[in-house]
Amino acid sequence: MTQEQVGDRVGVKRARIGELERGKGASAPLALWVRLGKAVDRPFAASFSRDLREVPEPVDAGHLAAQELVLRFARRAGRSAEFELPTRPSGSPGVVDVAIRDDMQRVLILVEIWNRLTDLGAASRSTSRKVVDVEGAILPAGFSLASCWLLVDNAANRVIVRRFPEIVRARFPGSSRDWVRALVDGSEPPNGPGIAWVDPRSGTITELRLRA
């Protein structure tokens, strides 16, 4: 179609169509672009989008922040660490949030991080399965295995701990204070699985105390 024909269809002068073709359409109302799209059989569409200067947050940003903190402490202590370590052969489910390898102490530490505990029993069974998988398949020769939980320090998790202290105590006999030292300072992990608080916002891992 000629510029004049298009102009007649959308109700503007030929000269204006020429301006639009030359890229001078910034001031044209949206309704005109819609009519133009219909006229040339190319429907016009527009939508809102995020500011390109903004970096969208990952959906698991809170969990990633806790993992990032554990990895940072491991590096500072001179240890190697792996993010999302698979516990089974490729293609099978099962990963550990962070696996810390200490070659000096010859220990592999499995760290599971919980943003919010919704099923304490299922979470415990899941960790137990992962420990068995690692021991049977990928634990380096001559290494011992240690494991701990880090609970994100929030009201929901504190309610769980306060409500079921005996279950938590039985499941995690390792000293919480010593586990904090093991993760933060690189000390030797205590005997038995452990548990502690993690606060990614303040960058801290702190002792979890149970009531007497």
N, C-alpha and C positions, 0 to 999 in steps of 0.2 A: 504493500500500500504506500501511497505517497503521504508526505507530511500533511497535506491538506485533507486527504481522506481520513487519516487518523484523528486530526483535529476536529473534523466534523463529528466523528463518532463520540469523542469525549467532551466536546463543547468548549474547545479552546482554539485560539488562532494558530495558523500554520507556523508562524514565527516562534511561538512558545514551544511547539513540538521540536523545532530545530534546536532551541536552547537545551531542552531536555536531552536530546541526542548528543549534544556536545558536553554533557556533564554538568550543566548549570541548573540542576534541579533541587538544590538543597532547600530552597524556600517553598517548593511545591507541596501543597497539602496532601496528606495521606490519601484522601478520597480520590484525588486526581490519579495517583499511582494505581489505585484499585481499578479505576475506569480504564486506564491505559492497558493494564494487564488483561482485562476482559476484551478490549478492542483488538488486541493482537493474539488472543487465545493463549496467553501465558499468565495464568492467575497469579496475582501478587500475594505474598505472605510476609508477615512481620511478627516478631516475637520479642519478648524481653529476654535478656541474657545477663549473666554475671559480669561485673566489671572485670575486664581483662587484667587489671592491675591487682585484683584480689586473687589469692591462691586458695582454691577450695579445700576445705578440711577433709581428710580421709574419713570414711565412716567409722573406722576403728582408731581414731586419733588418740583417744584416751588410753587405750591398750598399748598403742605404739609408744606413747610417751613413757609408760612404765618400762617397757622393754628397752627403750633407748637409755634409760637411767641405769638399768642393770648392766647393759653392755658397756656403758661408760665406766662404771665402777670396775668391771672386769679388766678393761684395758689399762686403767690406772694402776691396778694391782699387778700388771705384767702377765695377765692371763689371756688366753685366746678364748673366743666365745662365738657361738653360732646362733643365728636368729632363725626361729622356726625349724628346729632340727627334726627331720623325719625319723620316726622310731621303727619304721617297718620298710620293707623293700619298696621301691618306686611303684606308685600307683595304688598303694594301700593307705588307708587313713591313719592318722596318729602323728602328731607333732608336739614337740616341747617348745614352749615359748622362747626360752633361752637356755642353751647348754654351755656351761663354762668348763673349760679344760685347764687344769692346773698340772703342768708337766713336772714341776718341782715336787709337789705333794702326791703326784700320780693319782689324781681323783677327778672324776667327771661329775659335775654338779648340774642337776636338772632343776630348773626354776620354772614353776607354773605361776602365772599371774591371773588373779581373778578380779575383774572390775566389780562384779556383783555376784555373790553366791546365791543362786536360786534353788540349788539341789545339792546339799552337802554330801549326801551319800553317793550320788552319781559322780560328782566331782572327785571324790576320794577313789572310787572304783576306776575312773578314767586314769588317774595318776598311777595307780597300782599297775594297771595294764601297761602303761608306758614304761614303767620301771622294769617290768619283766621283759618287755620287748627289747629294751636297750641292753639289759644284761645278757640276753640270749643272742643278740645279733651284732650290735655295733659298739659295745664297750671295748676300748682298747686293751690289749693284753697287758696284764700287770697293774691295771687301774682298779680302784675301788669306785663305788657309785654312791652318791649322796643326792638327796632331793629335798626341796622345800617349796612352800607356797608363799607367795606375797599377795596379801589382800590389799587392794586399793583402799586407802583410809577414807571411808565415807560412812554415813549414818546407817545405811542398809547392812553393810558388812559388820559393823559394830554390834548391831542388834543380834545378828546370828551368833557372834562370838559370846555375847553376854548370855544368850539363851541356852547355848549348848556347850558350856565350858568343859564338861567331862569328856564329851566326844572329841573336842578339839585337843584336849590334853592327851587322850589315849592315841589319837591319830598322829600327833606330832610331839613325841617325847623329847626330841632334841631341844636344847636350850635356845630360846628365842634370842636372848642377848648374844650368845655365841654365834648364832646364825647371822645376826646383823654384822658382827665383826668379820665373819667369813666372807660375806658378800661385799662389804664396804672396804675392808682393809686387806683382804686377801688371806686372812687367817685360815687355819685348818678347820674344815667343817666339823661340828660336834657329831657324836654318835646319835643316830636316829634322825628321821625326817623332822624338819622344823617349819616354823611359820613366823611371819613378821608382817608389819605394815609397810606399805610403800605409798609415798605421796609425790607423784610426778611434778605437781605444781611447785612444791618447795624443794624438790630434788633430794628427798631423804628416804632412807629405809630405817625404820625404828622398831624397837622391841614390842612384842605383843604380850601383854600381861593378862593372865587369867585370875579371876577372883579365887580366893582360898576355898 
